[in-house]
Amino acid sequence: MKTSITYRIITKLGINLSVSEYHDISFYFAIKRMMSGYLKSIILKYCMYSVLLSPLNYRVIRPYLWKKLGCKVGKKVFIGYGVWLDFNNSHLIEIGDNVHITNMCLLLCHQRDLEHYFVGENSANLKYKKDKIVIKNGVMIGMNSTIMPGVTIGEGSIIGAQSLVVCDIPPWSIAAGNPAKVIKTIEAKI
């Protein structure tokens, strides 16, 4: 596969990029992506670690900044301390109303596509699969949980602490574990 001069320069600097995705990258696109990533990382660092205006961070400032990063964020959303989002793919994240994302969670919208990975190949050259994360109204995500690409968490569900969510969670369920599995269905109040 023919590669651009920019791609060859970047790889000579020791930066390992996927050939299939970046072989024809232009200098302008590389600079634009770098500057955009730098700005988004500054915003994300503020969202994660700032104690300035602490009472407003969780329910006002972080949700507002996540919207500025490209996420679709509903009303009355709580975003805890140290929550990471996939800022280069933040447009793939949809968060409903009254969602509670506790401290140290990770929302990841991309992963390597292992379907075409074979013995002897370089895993760094694999393409990325990118997919949406949809968190419906009233969901609570426990501390230090990871939400993987392509996952929809149904309305009113609760994700236990330190869970790895790799598949859809039905509405009104409690799920936990690695990988997360439904451990209880929440019943209607009589």
mmCIF file of the C-alpha atoms, coordinates in Angstrom:
data_MODEL
# 
_entry.id   MODEL 
# 
loop_
_atom_site.group_PDB 
_atom_site.id 
_atom_site.type_symbol 
_atom_site.label_atom_id 
_atom_site.label_alt_id 
_atom_site.label_comp_id 
_atom_site.label_asym_id 
_atom_site.label_entity_id 
_atom_site.label_seq_id 
_atom_site.pdbx_PDB_ins_code 
_atom_site.Cartn_x 
_atom_site.Cartn_y 
_atom_site.Cartn_z 
_atom_site.occupancy 
_atom_site.B_iso_or_equiv 
_atom_site.pdbx_formal_charge 
_atom_site.auth_seq_id 
_atom_site.auth_comp_id 
_atom_site.auth_asym_id 
_atom_site.auth_atom_id 
_atom_site.pdbx_PDB_model_num 
ATOM 1   C CA . MET A 1 1   ? 0.000   0.000   0.000  1.00 0.00 ? 1   MET A CA 1 
ATOM 2   C CA . LYS A 1 2   ? 1.396   3.381   -1.002 1.00 0.00 ? 2   LYS A CA 1 
ATOM 3   C CA . THR A 1 3   ? 1.851   5.762   1.958  1.00 0.00 ? 3   THR A CA 1 
ATOM 4   C CA . SER A 1 4   ? 1.987   9.557   2.057  1.00 0.00 ? 4   SER A CA 1 
ATOM 5   C CA . ILE A 1 5   ? 5.122   11.498  2.950  1.00 0.00 ? 5   ILE A CA 1 
ATOM 6   C CA . THR A 1 6   ? 3.399   12.723  6.112  1.00 0.00 ? 6   THR A CA 1 
ATOM 7   C CA . TYR A 1 7   ? 2.646   9.147   7.171  1.00 0.00 ? 7   TYR A CA 1 
ATOM 8   C CA . ARG A 1 8   ? 6.270   8.123   6.623  1.00 0.00 ? 8   ARG A CA 1 
ATOM 9   C CA . ILE A 1 9   ? 7.566   11.125  8.621  1.00 0.00 ? 9   ILE A CA 1 
ATOM 10  C CA . ILE A 1 10  ? 5.176   10.414  11.508 1.00 0.00 ? 10  ILE A CA 1 
ATOM 11  C CA . THR A 1 11  ? 6.214   6.754   11.654 1.00 0.00 ? 11  THR A CA 1 
ATOM 12  C CA . LYS A 1 12  ? 9.925   7.714   11.489 1.00 0.00 ? 12  LYS A CA 1 
ATOM 13  C CA . LEU A 1 13  ? 9.284   9.758   14.664 1.00 0.00 ? 13  LEU A CA 1 
ATOM 14  C CA . GLY A 1 14  ? 8.265   6.511   16.352 1.00 0.00 ? 14  GLY A CA 1 
ATOM 15  C CA . ILE A 1 15  ? 4.524   7.120   16.305 1.00 0.00 ? 15  ILE A CA 1 
ATOM 16  C CA . ASN A 1 16  ? 2.810   3.865   15.387 1.00 0.00 ? 16  ASN A CA 1 
ATOM 17  C CA . LEU A 1 17  ? -0.257  4.532   13.202 1.00 0.00 ? 17  LEU A CA 1 
ATOM 18  C CA . SER A 1 18  ? -2.475  2.042   11.438 1.00 0.00 ? 18  SER A CA 1 
ATOM 19  C CA . VAL A 1 19  ? -1.416  1.833   7.774  1.00 0.00 ? 19  VAL A CA 1 
ATOM 20  C CA . SER A 1 20  ? -4.938  0.996   6.607  1.00 0.00 ? 20  SER A CA 1 
ATOM 21  C CA . GLU A 1 21  ? -6.434  4.101   8.231  1.00 0.00 ? 21  GLU A CA 1 
ATOM 22  C CA . TYR A 1 22  ? -3.668  6.698   7.937  1.00 0.00 ? 22  TYR A CA 1 
ATOM 23  C CA . HIS A 1 23  ? -1.625  5.717   4.851  1.00 0.00 ? 23  HIS A CA 1 
ATOM 24  C CA . ASP A 1 24  ? -2.796  8.788   2.937  1.00 0.00 ? 24  ASP A CA 1 
ATOM 25  C CA . ILE A 1 25  ? -2.807  11.316  5.811  1.00 0.00 ? 25  ILE A CA 1 
ATOM 26  C CA . SER A 1 26  ? -1.963  14.874  4.794  1.00 0.00 ? 26  SER A CA 1 
ATOM 27  C CA . PHE A 1 27  ? 0.190   17.281  6.785  1.00 0.00 ? 27  PHE A CA 1 
ATOM 28  C CA . TYR A 1 28  ? -2.795  19.611  7.222  1.00 0.00 ? 28  TYR A CA 1 
ATOM 29  C CA . PHE A 1 29  ? -5.011  16.792  8.571  1.00 0.00 ? 29  PHE A CA 1 
ATOM 30  C CA . ALA A 1 30  ? -2.251  15.605  10.933 1.00 0.00 ? 30  ALA A CA 1 
ATOM 31  C CA . ILE A 1 31  ? -1.793  19.117  12.383 1.00 0.00 ? 31  ILE A CA 1 
ATOM 32  C CA . LYS A 1 32  ? -5.554  19.700  12.572 1.00 0.00 ? 32  LYS A CA 1 
ATOM 33  C CA . ARG A 1 33  ? -6.106  16.376  14.358 1.00 0.00 ? 33  ARG A CA 1 
ATOM 34  C CA . MET A 1 34  ? -3.217  17.039  16.742 1.00 0.00 ? 34  MET A CA 1 
ATOM 35  C CA . MET A 1 35  ? -4.493  20.541  17.657 1.00 0.00 ? 35  MET A CA 1 
ATOM 36  C CA . SER A 1 36  ? -8.073  19.316  18.053 1.00 0.00 ? 36  SER A CA 1 
ATOM 37  C CA . GLY A 1 37  ? -6.903  16.448  20.256 1.00 0.00 ? 37  GLY A CA 1 
ATOM 38  C CA . TYR A 1 38  ? -4.765  18.807  22.322 1.00 0.00 ? 38  TYR A CA 1 
ATOM 39  C CA . LEU A 1 39  ? -7.676  21.211  22.928 1.00 0.00 ? 39  LEU A CA 1 
ATOM 40  C CA . LYS A 1 40  ? -10.059 18.370  23.758 1.00 0.00 ? 40  LYS A CA 1 
ATOM 41  C CA . SER A 1 41  ? -7.525  16.839  26.156 1.00 0.00 ? 41  SER A CA 1 
ATOM 42  C CA . ILE A 1 42  ? -7.227  20.153  28.029 1.00 0.00 ? 42  ILE A CA 1 
ATOM 43  C CA . ILE A 1 43  ? -11.011 20.290  28.390 1.00 0.00 ? 43  ILE A CA 1 
ATOM 44  C CA . LEU A 1 44  ? -11.086 16.642  29.465 1.00 0.00 ? 44  LEU A CA 1 
ATOM 45  C CA . LYS A 1 45  ? -8.332  17.217  32.058 1.00 0.00 ? 45  LYS A CA 1 
ATOM 46  C CA . TYR A 1 46  ? -10.391 20.043  33.554 1.00 0.00 ? 46  TYR A CA 1 
ATOM 47  C CA . CYS A 1 47  ? -13.450 17.779  33.601 1.00 0.00 ? 47  CYS A CA 1 
ATOM 48  C CA . MET A 1 48  ? -11.526 15.013  35.312 1.00 0.00 ? 48  MET A CA 1 
ATOM 49  C CA . TYR A 1 49  ? -9.394  16.692  37.934 1.00 0.00 ? 49  TYR A CA 1 
ATOM 50  C CA . SER A 1 50  ? -10.566 20.225  38.694 1.00 0.00 ? 50  SER A CA 1 
ATOM 51  C CA . VAL A 1 51  ? -11.776 21.010  42.195 1.00 0.00 ? 51  VAL A CA 1 
ATOM 52  C CA . LEU A 1 52  ? -12.400 24.617  41.268 1.00 0.00 ? 52  LEU A CA 1 
ATOM 53  C CA . LEU A 1 53  ? -16.113 25.326  41.495 1.00 0.00 ? 53  LEU A CA 1 
ATOM 54  C CA . SER A 1 54  ? -16.475 21.817  42.890 1.00 0.00 ? 54  SER A CA 1 
ATOM 55  C CA . PRO A 1 55  ? -20.226 21.834  43.648 1.00 0.00 ? 55  PRO A CA 1 
ATOM 56  C CA . LEU A 1 56  ? -20.985 22.854  40.054 1.00 0.00 ? 56  LEU A CA 1 
ATOM 57  C CA . ASN A 1 57  ? -18.550 20.444  38.370 1.00 0.00 ? 57  ASN A CA 1 
ATOM 58  C CA . TYR A 1 58  ? -20.604 17.270  38.653 1.00 0.00 ? 58  TYR A CA 1 
ATOM 59  C CA . ARG A 1 59  ? -23.994 18.483  37.425 1.00 0.00 ? 59  ARG A CA 1 
ATOM 60  C CA . VAL A 1 60  ? -23.298 21.670  35.461 1.00 0.00 ? 60  VAL A CA 1 
ATOM 61  C CA . ILE A 1 61  ? -19.742 22.186  34.209 1.00 0.00 ? 61  ILE A CA 1 
ATOM 62  C CA . ARG A 1 62  ? -18.788 18.626  33.177 1.00 0.00 ? 62  ARG A CA 1 
ATOM 63  C CA . PRO A 1 63  ? -22.053 17.927  31.306 1.00 0.00 ? 63  PRO A CA 1 
ATOM 64  C CA . TYR A 1 64  ? -21.724 21.312  29.558 1.00 0.00 ? 64  TYR A CA 1 
ATOM 65  C CA . LEU A 1 65  ? -18.105 20.632  28.545 1.00 0.00 ? 65  LEU A CA 1 
ATOM 66  C CA . TRP A 1 66  ? -18.978 17.124  27.364 1.00 0.00 ? 66  TRP A CA 1 
ATOM 67  C CA . LYS A 1 67  ? -21.574 18.725  25.068 1.00 0.00 ? 67  LYS A CA 1 
ATOM 68  C CA . LYS A 1 68  ? -18.844 21.043  23.765 1.00 0.00 ? 68  LYS A CA 1 
ATOM 69  C CA . LEU A 1 69  ? -16.687 17.981  23.077 1.00 0.00 ? 69  LEU A CA 1 
ATOM 70  C CA . GLY A 1 70  ? -19.493 16.573  20.899 1.00 0.00 ? 70  GLY A CA 1 
ATOM 71  C CA . CYS A 1 71  ? -21.477 14.291  23.218 1.00 0.00 ? 71  CYS A CA 1 
ATOM 72  C CA . LYS A 1 72  ? -25.246 14.367  23.273 1.00 0.00 ? 72  LYS A CA 1 
ATOM 73  C CA . VAL A 1 73  ? -26.013 14.971  26.972 1.00 0.00 ? 73  VAL A CA 1 
ATOM 74  C CA . GLY A 1 74  ? -29.494 15.128  28.529 1.00 0.00 ? 74  GLY A CA 1 
ATOM 75  C CA . LYS A 1 75  ? -30.775 17.093  31.511 1.00 0.00 ? 75  LYS A CA 1 
ATOM 76  C CA . LYS A 1 76  ? -29.753 16.614  35.150 1.00 0.00 ? 76  LYS A CA 1 
ATOM 77  C CA . VAL A 1 77  ? -26.739 14.447  34.287 1.00 0.00 ? 77  VAL A CA 1 
ATOM 78  C CA . PHE A 1 78  ? -24.104 13.757  36.962 1.00 0.00 ? 78  PHE A CA 1 
ATOM 79  C CA . ILE A 1 79  ? -20.532 13.122  35.772 1.00 0.00 ? 79  ILE A CA 1 
ATOM 80  C CA . GLY A 1 80  ? -18.122 12.153  38.548 1.00 0.00 ? 80  GLY A CA 1 
ATOM 81  C CA . TYR A 1 81  ? -14.461 12.830  39.160 1.00 0.00 ? 81  TYR A CA 1 
ATOM 82  C CA . GLY A 1 82  ? -11.933 11.165  36.850 1.00 0.00 ? 82  GLY A CA 1 
ATOM 83  C CA . VAL A 1 83  ? -14.422 10.003  34.190 1.00 0.00 ? 83  VAL A CA 1 
ATOM 84  C CA . TRP A 1 84  ? -12.747 9.431   30.800 1.00 0.00 ? 84  TRP A CA 1 
ATOM 85  C CA . LEU A 1 85  ? -14.538 9.633   27.508 1.00 0.00 ? 85  LEU A CA 1 
ATOM 86  C CA . ASP A 1 86  ? -13.292 8.784   24.040 1.00 0.00 ? 86  ASP A CA 1 
ATOM 87  C CA . PHE A 1 87  ? -12.863 12.454  23.108 1.00 0.00 ? 87  PHE A CA 1 
ATOM 88  C CA . ASN A 1 88  ? -11.882 11.865  19.470 1.00 0.00 ? 88  ASN A CA 1 
ATOM 89  C CA . ASN A 1 89  ? -15.151 9.951   19.036 1.00 0.00 ? 89  ASN A CA 1 
ATOM 90  C CA . SER A 1 90  ? -17.275 11.855  21.541 1.00 0.00 ? 90  SER A CA 1 
ATOM 91  C CA . HIS A 1 91  ? -19.948 12.479  18.892 1.00 0.00 ? 91  HIS A CA 1 
ATOM 92  C CA . LEU A 1 92  ? -20.778 8.758   19.247 1.00 0.00 ? 92  LEU A CA 1 
ATOM 93  C CA . ILE A 1 93  ? -21.841 9.125   22.909 1.00 0.00 ? 93  ILE A CA 1 
ATOM 94  C CA . GLU A 1 94  ? -25.513 9.722   23.799 1.00 0.00 ? 94  GLU A CA 1 
ATOM 95  C CA . ILE A 1 95  ? -26.494 10.240  27.430 1.00 0.00 ? 95  ILE A CA 1 
ATOM 96  C CA . GLY A 1 96  ? -30.148 10.553  28.475 1.00 0.00 ? 96  GLY A CA 1 
ATOM 97  C CA . ASP A 1 97  ? -31.716 12.562  31.295 1.00 0.00 ? 97  ASP A CA 1 
ATOM 98  C CA . ASN A 1 98  ? -31.014 11.904  34.992 1.00 0.00 ? 98  ASN A CA 1 
ATOM 99  C CA . VAL A 1 99  ? -27.985 9.712   34.268 1.00 0.00 ? 99  VAL A CA 1 
ATOM 100 C CA . HIS A 1 100 ? -25.403 9.256   37.018 1.00 0.00 ? 100 HIS A CA 1 
ATOM 101 C CA . ILE A 1 101 ? -21.853 8.336   35.913 1.00 0.00 ? 101 ILE A CA 1 
ATOM 102 C CA . THR A 1 102 ? -19.781 7.880   39.054 1.00 0.00 ? 102 THR A CA 1 
ATOM 103 C CA . ASN A 1 103 ? -16.043 8.436   39.533 1.00 0.00 ? 103 ASN A CA 1 
ATOM 104 C CA . MET A 1 104 ? -13.295 6.842   37.420 1.00 0.00 ? 104 MET A CA 1 
ATOM 105 C CA . CYS A 1 105 ? -15.479 5.394   34.637 1.00 0.00 ? 105 CYS A CA 1 
ATOM 106 C CA . LEU A 1 106 ? -14.405 5.025   30.993 1.00 0.00 ? 106 LEU A CA 1 
ATOM 107 C CA . LEU A 1 107 ? -16.656 5.386   27.934 1.00 0.00 ? 107 LEU A CA 1 
ATOM 108 C CA . LEU A 1 108 ? -14.831 3.930   24.926 1.00 0.00 ? 108 LEU A CA 1 
ATOM 109 C CA . CYS A 1 109 ? -16.237 4.221   21.377 1.00 0.00 ? 109 CYS A CA 1 
ATOM 110 C CA . HIS A 1 110 ? -13.443 2.474   19.469 1.00 0.00 ? 110 HIS A CA 1 
ATOM 111 C CA . GLN A 1 111 ? -11.518 -0.774  19.602 1.00 0.00 ? 111 GLN A CA 1 
ATOM 112 C CA . ARG A 1 112 ? -9.292  -2.740  17.253 1.00 0.00 ? 112 ARG A CA 1 
ATOM 113 C CA . ASP A 1 113 ? -11.095 -4.942  14.739 1.00 0.00 ? 113 ASP A CA 1 
ATOM 114 C CA . LEU A 1 114 ? -9.791  -8.438  15.493 1.00 0.00 ? 114 LEU A CA 1 
ATOM 115 C CA . GLU A 1 115 ? -11.779 -10.151 12.720 1.00 0.00 ? 115 GLU A CA 1 
ATOM 116 C CA . HIS A 1 116 ? -8.891  -9.804  10.286 1.00 0.00 ? 116 HIS A CA 1 
ATOM 117 C CA . TYR A 1 117 ? -6.015  -10.476 12.696 1.00 0.00 ? 117 TYR A CA 1 
ATOM 118 C CA . PHE A 1 118 ? -3.844  -13.489 11.978 1.00 0.00 ? 118 PHE A CA 1 
ATOM 119 C CA . VAL A 1 119 ? -0.617  -15.068 13.271 1.00 0.00 ? 119 VAL A CA 1 
ATOM 120 C CA . GLY A 1 120 ? 2.450   -13.029 12.352 1.00 0.00 ? 120 GLY A CA 1 
ATOM 121 C CA . GLU A 1 121 ? 0.627   -9.725  11.824 1.00 0.00 ? 121 GLU A CA 1 
ATOM 122 C CA . ASN A 1 122 ? 1.237   -6.485  13.704 1.00 0.00 ? 122 ASN A CA 1 
ATOM 123 C CA . SER A 1 123 ? -1.799  -5.738  15.888 1.00 0.00 ? 123 SER A CA 1 
ATOM 124 C CA . ALA A 1 124 ? -1.010  -2.003  15.736 1.00 0.00 ? 124 ALA A CA 1 
ATOM 125 C CA . ASN A 1 125 ? -1.910  -2.055  12.024 1.00 0.00 ? 125 ASN A CA 1 
ATOM 126 C CA . LEU A 1 126 ? -5.461  -3.267  12.634 1.00 0.00 ? 126 LEU A CA 1 
ATOM 127 C CA . LYS A 1 127 ? -8.324  -0.937  11.754 1.00 0.00 ? 127 LYS A CA 1 
ATOM 128 C CA . TYR A 1 128 ? -10.546 0.472   14.461 1.00 0.00 ? 128 TYR A CA 1 
ATOM 129 C CA . LYS A 1 129 ? -14.200 -0.442  14.863 1.00 0.00 ? 129 LYS A CA 1 
ATOM 130 C CA . LYS A 1 130 ? -16.122 2.593   16.033 1.00 0.00 ? 130 LYS A CA 1 
ATOM 131 C CA . ASP A 1 131 ? -19.634 2.447   17.417 1.00 0.00 ? 131 ASP A CA 1 
ATOM 132 C CA . LYS A 1 132 ? -22.080 4.410   19.539 1.00 0.00 ? 132 LYS A CA 1 
ATOM 133 C CA . ILE A 1 133 ? -22.594 4.254   23.267 1.00 0.00 ? 133 ILE A CA 1 
ATOM 134 C CA . VAL A 1 134 ? -26.182 4.994   24.261 1.00 0.00 ? 134 VAL A CA 1 
ATOM 135 C CA . ILE A 1 135 ? -27.019 5.488   27.925 1.00 0.00 ? 135 ILE A CA 1 
ATOM 136 C CA . LYS A 1 136 ? -30.775 5.841   28.390 1.00 0.00 ? 136 LYS A CA 1 
ATOM 137 C CA . ASN A 1 137 ? -32.646 7.933   30.996 1.00 0.00 ? 137 ASN A CA 1 
ATOM 138 C CA . GLY A 1 138 ? -32.124 7.218   34.678 1.00 0.00 ? 138 GLY A CA 1 
ATOM 139 C CA . VAL A 1 139 ? -29.092 4.939   34.355 1.00 0.00 ? 139 VAL A CA 1 
ATOM 140 C CA . MET A 1 140 ? -26.485 4.775   37.129 1.00 0.00 ? 140 MET A CA 1 
ATOM 141 C CA . ILE A 1 141 ? -22.985 3.550   36.318 1.00 0.00 ? 141 ILE A CA 1 
ATOM 142 C CA . GLY A 1 142 ? -20.899 2.388   39.290 1.00 0.00 ? 142 GLY A CA 1 
ATOM 143 C CA . MET A 1 143 ? -17.340 3.496   40.026 1.00 0.00 ? 143 MET A CA 1 
ATOM 144 C CA . ASN A 1 144 ? -14.483 2.380   37.801 1.00 0.00 ? 144 ASN A CA 1 
ATOM 145 C CA . SER A 1 145 ? -16.730 0.766   35.171 1.00 0.00 ? 145 SER A CA 1 
ATOM 146 C CA . THR A 1 146 ? -15.884 0.601   31.469 1.00 0.00 ? 146 THR A CA 1 
ATOM 147 C CA . ILE A 1 147 ? -18.501 0.910   28.724 1.00 0.00 ? 147 ILE A CA 1 
ATOM 148 C CA . MET A 1 148 ? -17.343 -0.523  25.392 1.00 0.00 ? 148 MET A CA 1 
ATOM 149 C CA . PRO A 1 149 ? -18.375 0.501   21.832 1.00 0.00 ? 149 PRO A CA 1 
ATOM 150 C CA . GLY A 1 150 ? -21.788 -0.491  20.512 1.00 0.00 ? 150 GLY A CA 1 
ATOM 151 C CA . VAL A 1 151 ? -23.417 -0.751  23.939 1.00 0.00 ? 151 VAL A CA 1 
ATOM 152 C CA . THR A 1 152 ? -26.883 0.519   24.836 1.00 0.00 ? 152 THR A CA 1 
ATOM 153 C CA . ILE A 1 153 ? -27.750 0.623   28.523 1.00 0.00 ? 153 ILE A CA 1 
ATOM 154 C CA . GLY A 1 154 ? -31.532 0.535   28.945 1.00 0.00 ? 154 GLY A CA 1 
ATOM 155 C CA . GLU A 1 155 ? -33.591 3.015   30.927 1.00 0.00 ? 155 GLU A CA 1 
ATOM 156 C CA . GLY A 1 156 ? -33.360 2.813   34.717 1.00 0.00 ? 156 GLY A CA 1 
ATOM 157 C CA . SER A 1 157 ? -30.566 0.239   34.747 1.00 0.00 ? 157 SER A CA 1 
ATOM 158 C CA . ILE A 1 158 ? -27.752 0.138   37.274 1.00 0.00 ? 158 ILE A CA 1 
ATOM 159 C CA . ILE A 1 159 ? -24.224 -0.994  36.440 1.00 0.00 ? 159 ILE A CA 1 
ATOM 160 C CA . GLY A 1 160 ? -22.242 -2.328  39.420 1.00 0.00 ? 160 GLY A CA 1 
ATOM 161 C CA . ALA A 1 161 ? -18.825 -0.941  40.342 1.00 0.00 ? 161 ALA A CA 1 
ATOM 162 C CA . GLN A 1 162 ? -15.816 -2.164  38.332 1.00 0.00 ? 162 GLN A CA 1 
ATOM 163 C CA . SER A 1 163 ? -17.958 -3.694  35.596 1.00 0.00 ? 163 SER A CA 1 
ATOM 164 C CA . LEU A 1 164 ? -16.949 -4.160  31.963 1.00 0.00 ? 164 LEU A CA 1 
ATOM 165 C CA . VAL A 1 165 ? -20.036 -3.616  29.807 1.00 0.00 ? 165 VAL A CA 1 
ATOM 166 C CA . VAL A 1 166 ? -19.543 -5.283  26.406 1.00 0.00 ? 166 VAL A CA 1 
ATOM 167 C CA . CYS A 1 167 ? -23.157 -5.913  25.350 1.00 0.00 ? 167 CYS A CA 1 
ATOM 168 C CA . ASP A 1 168 ? -26.541 -4.237  25.672 1.00 0.00 ? 168 ASP A CA 1 
ATOM 169 C CA . ILE A 1 169 ? -28.185 -4.112  29.084 1.00 0.00 ? 169 ILE A CA 1 
ATOM 170 C CA . PRO A 1 170 ? -32.009 -4.276  29.070 1.00 0.00 ? 170 PRO A CA 1 
ATOM 171 C CA . PRO A 1 171 ? -34.093 -1.565  30.763 1.00 0.00 ? 171 PRO A CA 1 
ATOM 172 C CA . TRP A 1 172 ? -34.643 -1.776  34.507 1.00 0.00 ? 172 TRP A CA 1 
ATOM 173 C CA . SER A 1 173 ? -31.843 -4.252  35.171 1.00 0.00 ? 173 SER A CA 1 
ATOM 174 C CA . ILE A 1 174 ? -28.929 -4.476  37.546 1.00 0.00 ? 174 ILE A CA 1 
ATOM 175 C CA . ALA A 1 175 ? -25.785 -5.726  35.827 1.00 0.00 ? 175 ALA A CA 1 
ATOM 176 C CA . ALA A 1 176 ? -22.314 -6.319  37.212 1.00 0.00 ? 176 ALA A CA 1 
ATOM 177 C CA . GLY A 1 177 ? -19.102 -8.189  36.554 1.00 0.00 ? 177 GLY A CA 1 
ATOM 178 C CA . ASN A 1 178 ? -16.391 -8.623  33.952 1.00 0.00 ? 178 ASN A CA 1 
ATOM 179 C CA . PRO A 1 179 ? -18.039 -8.971  31.510 1.00 0.00 ? 179 PRO A CA 1 
ATOM 180 C CA . ALA A 1 180 ? -21.175 -7.425  32.991 1.00 0.00 ? 180 ALA A CA 1 
ATOM 181 C CA . LYS A 1 181 ? -24.191 -9.727  33.200 1.00 0.00 ? 181 LYS A CA 1 
ATOM 182 C CA . VAL A 1 182 ? -27.717 -9.011  34.353 1.00 0.00 ? 182 VAL A CA 1 
ATOM 183 C CA . ILE A 1 183 ? -27.966 -10.193 37.947 1.00 0.00 ? 183 ILE A CA 1 
ATOM 184 C CA . LYS A 1 184 ? -31.407 -8.815  38.740 1.00 0.00 ? 184 LYS A CA 1 
ATOM 185 C CA . THR A 1 185 ? -34.445 -7.358  37.010 1.00 0.00 ? 185 THR A CA 1 
ATOM 186 C CA . ILE A 1 186 ? -35.969 -4.378  38.791 1.00 0.00 ? 186 ILE A CA 1 
ATOM 187 C CA . GLU A 1 187 ? -39.663 -4.948  39.487 1.00 0.00 ? 187 GLU A CA 1 
ATOM 188 C CA . ALA A 1 188 ? -42.481 -2.420  39.193 1.00 0.00 ? 188 ALA A CA 1 
ATOM 189 C CA . LYS A 1 189 ? -43.704 -0.870  42.440 1.00 0.00 ? 189 LYS A CA 1 
ATOM 190 C CA . ILE A 1 190 ? -47.126 -2.164  43.406 1.00 0.00 ? 190 ILE A CA 1 
# 
